[in-house]
Each structure stands twice: as structure tokens, then as C-alpha cells.
């Protein structure tokens, strides 16, 4: 019998604890390799954090000594800027995972001294979807972009560099940077509303440091939003349970109030259908980035992410053609 990584001799199960012996050689080797892999990952993480700390210490020491400010030419002065960056990291810690990508955009706008910031999450190797934005100008590229077709910007990001739109080319952000995981771009940060004189290497350095500090929080939030549906559906459906869906809707609605996203909440009139049958009907008629779930003690809703009123009505019309009636809701019921 195999129990918790150890092998037991055959016999009475009541005597199992007395019969445990050391794992055989292949099992022991596998355990050693797993422990070594975990150790290496922790070591890399600590080394990376150490590099960040040393870089920040050097920048802070230089600014305190009155040397040329390397962190950027923001309006507050270097010491206050460092305090703002640390405050950014600390403030994100108080948010739940489903809120971080919304408020990261807000905090990036503060630290980078611009009101126009967008965060796109990469859906696959070619496309990225808008998750949050701080202004209409920051939404100008739309909800979905094929970023691999964006010329110089795509090339710079793929090569681990920050993109500067010095030519002020329309249809592109003025600055952009990427956050990587496992050598793949996972999140793209975009900035508008910057004067041309700020498109300098000092701003590149500033965004590099800010991005490094934000990386772990943003990646954790992105992984959560990508995978959180697992094991949270009602059995036999793709409908989120009430507890999870309520939390998600509240996060989106709060971000909407603050102008960090657009979204719409649609209540479905189920009639005599059950959750499974009606959710099957809707597959292919809502996007992967939309969510179905339960609110108000059993009512079925769809949360349409990055959707304004006009586009929500388009979805309603599509559902109506399937024989599904719905109505828009302003808030969590």
C-alpha cells in the first residue's frame, strides 16, 4: 500500500503506522528532485528581490546625496517619488486578487504622473484584451488588440525593452512596457497623456523600476483572473456559485464607479429552465471574458466585462433571438 509518499507492507490496516518504511530509491530520488526544484525557484526569487532592493537603495542614495535624479523628472522630487512608489506597492496589498488589476492602473497613473493608463492582459501569443483603463483616451485602442502586429511597439516589448513613441505616431501609446512570466508576455502596460519632452531614458528607467516592483502583484492577480473559475462552477454548468460571483461583481462595479472599467450586469429570465440547460444555450453567445453566475438567492446573471450600454444591448438582442429574455441591472442585487 502506498500512503503519503511511503510504502507499507501488506497486512492489517490497523498496524499500518507500525509498518511504514523508507521510500524506495526511485521515489526518494523524485522527492529530492522536487525539493531541489523548489529550492532553485525560491533562490531565484530571492536573488531577484535582492537586485531590486539594491537598485532602489542606489537610486535613493544618489537622490539623497543631491546627485542627478535617475528615477525620473516628476514634479514631487526624488524622495517623495520613492515614498509614492513604496506606497503604491503597500496600497495594492489591501486589495483582493480580483481588484488588483483595476487599482494597479490607478496607481500607475499616480506614479507615472499621467491620467491615461491602460492594462491589457495577453489572451494568447497574438492578442491582448483590455482589463482596466483610467480614462477614455486610455481606451482608444479598443477592448482587443493584435499586439504582435503593432510594429515597433511589438518588437520592443518582445525584446524586453520599453517602447517610446517619440514620433508621436497616432494609434499607439506614448509609452508601453510588458510584464513577463516564463519568458512570455502576460500583461502590457500602456501610457498616454505624456508630453514629448518626457519621452526620455529617465522615464524609461523610472517605468522599469516601477514595473519591477509591480510585477509580482500584477502576475498573481492575472493568474487568479485567468484560472479562478476552476472548481467554482455549479456542478455540471459553467455558472459561478453565488459567493464567488457576488465578490467578482462587486469588484467590477466598484471599479466602474471609479472609471477604471466599463461593464454591464444582465439578469436572465430563466422561466422553467435549469442552470445547466440555459448556460449551454449561451455558450458561443458570450465571450470568454464574460462571466455567468448566481446572485440574489438563485437568480442567473451575466457580467459583461469591458462593455458599455450600447454593446450590452447588442448582447441582449442576441440572447432574445435564442428565446432568452433579459434585463440590465445597475448594481448587485
Residue pairs with C-beta under 8 A, 6 or more apart in sequence:
1 7
1 8
1 10
1 13
1 16
2 8
3 16
3 20
5 23
5 27
5 31
6 20
6 21
6 22
6 23
7 21
7 23
7 24
7 27
8 16
8 19
8 20
8 21
9 19
9 21
11 19
22 28
23 31
52 209
52 212
52 213
55 209
55 212
56 82
56 209
59 70
59 71
59 78
59 82
59 209
60 78
60 79
60 82
62 68
62 69
62 70
63 69
63 70
63 71
63 78
63 79
63 82
64 78
64 79
69 78
69 202
70 202
70 205
71 78
71 81
71 82
71 202
71 205
71 206
71 209
72 81
72 202
72 203
72 205
72 206
73 198
73 200
73 202
73 203
74 81
74 113
74 206
75 113
76 84
81 111
84 110
84 111
85 111
85 209
85 210
85 213
88 107
88 108
88 110
88 111
88 210
88 213
88 214
89 213
89 214
89 217
91 103
91 107
92 100
92 103
92 104
92 107
92 214
92 217
93 217
95 103
96 247
96 251
97 220
97 221
97 224
97 225
97 228
98 221
98 224
98 225
98 228
98 247
98 248
98 251
99 251
99 254
99 255
100 217
100 218
100 220
100 221
101 119
101 121
101 131
101 132
101 218
101 221
101 222
101 225
102 131
102 132
102 251
102 254
102 255
102 258
102 260
102 261
103 255
103 260
104 119
104 132
104 214
104 217
104 218
104 221
105 117
105 118
105 119
105 132
105 133
105 134
105 138
105 260
106 117
106 134
106 258
106 260
108 117
108 119
108 189
108 191
108 210
108 214
109 115
109 116
109 117
109 134
111 210
112 191
112 194
112 206
112 207
112 210
114 191
114 192
114 193
114 194
115 134
115 135
115 193
116 133
116 134
116 135
116 137
116 138
116 191
116 192
116 193
117 133
117 134
117 135
117 138
117 189
117 190
117 191
117 192
118 130
118 132
118 133
118 134
118 138
118 139
118 141
118 173
118 189
118 190
119 130
119 131
119 132
119 133
119 187
119 188
119 189
119 190
119 218
120 128
120 129
120 130
120 131
120 145
120 147
120 187
120 188
120 190
121 128
121 129
121 131
121 186
121 187
121 188
121 222
121 225
121 226
122 128
122 147
122 184
122 185
122 186
122 187
122 188
123 129
123 144
123 288
125 148
125 184
126 146
126 147
126 148
126 149
127 144
127 145
127 146
127 147
128 144
128 145
128 147
128 188
129 143
129 144
129 289
129 306
130 139
130 141
130 142
130 143
130 144
130 145
130 306
131 225
131 261
131 306
132 255
132 260
132 261
133 139
133 260
133 261
134 259
134 260
135 192
135 193
135 259
137 192
137 193
138 190
138 192
139 262
140 192
141 171
141 173
141 190
143 306
147 153
147 154
147 157
147 185
147 188
148 154
150 172
152 163
153 163
153 165
153 172
153 173
153 176
156 162
156 163
156 176
157 163
157 176
157 177
157 178
157 185
157 188
158 185
160 178
160 180
162 175
162 176
162 177
162 204
162 207
162 208
163 172
163 173
163 175
163 176
163 177
164 174
164 175
164 199
164 203
164 204
165 172
165 173
165 174
165 175
165 199
166 196
166 199
168 174
168 196
173 190
173 191
173 192
174 191
174 192
174 193
174 194
174 199
175 190
175 191
175 194
175 199
175 203
175 207
176 188
176 189
176 190
176 191
177 188
177 189
177 207
177 208
177 211
178 185
178 186
178 187
178 188
178 189
179 185
179 186
179 187
179 188
179 189
179 211
179 214
179 215
179 218
179 219
180 186
181 219
186 219
186 222
187 218
187 219
187 222
189 207
189 211
191 207
194 203
228 244
229 238
229 240
229 291
232 240
232 241
232 244
233 239
233 240
233 241
234 240
234 241
234 275
234 294
236 276
237 275
237 276
237 279
238 279
238 283
238 292
239 275
239 279
239 292
239 293
239 294
239 300
240 248
240 291
240 292
240 293
240 294
241 293
241 294
242 293
242 294
242 295
242 297
242 298
244 293
245 291
245 293
245 294
245 295
245 301
245 303
246 293
246 295
246 332
248 291
248 293
248 303
249 265
249 293
249 295
249 301
249 303
249 332
250 332
252 261
252 263
252 303
252 305
253 263
253 265
253 331
253 332
255 261
255 263
256 262
256 263
261 305
261 306
262 306
262 307
262 308
263 303
263 304
263 305
263 306
263 307
264 303
264 304
264 307
264 308
264 309
264 311
264 312
264 315
264 328
265 301
265 302
265 303
265 304
265 328
265 329
265 330
265 331
265 332
266 301
266 302
266 303
266 304
266 312
266 315
266 316
266 319
266 326
266 327
266 328
266 329
267 299
267 300
267 301
267 326
267 327
267 328
267 329
267 333
268 278
268 299
268 300
268 301
268 302
268 319
268 324
268 325
268 326
269 324
269 325
269 326
269 327
270 278
270 300
275 294
275 300
278 300
278 324
279 292
279 300
281 322
281 324
282 292
282 302
282 319
282 322
282 324
285 315
285 318
285 319
285 322
286 292
286 302
286 304
286 315
287 305
289 305
289 306
290 302
290 303
290 304
290 305
290 307
291 302
291 303
291 305
292 300
292 301
292 302
292 303
293 300
293 301
293 303
294 300
294 301
295 301
295 332
295 333
296 333
299 333
301 329
302 315
302 326
304 311
304 312
304 315
307 315
309 328
312 328
313 328
316 326
316 328
319 325
319 326
320 326
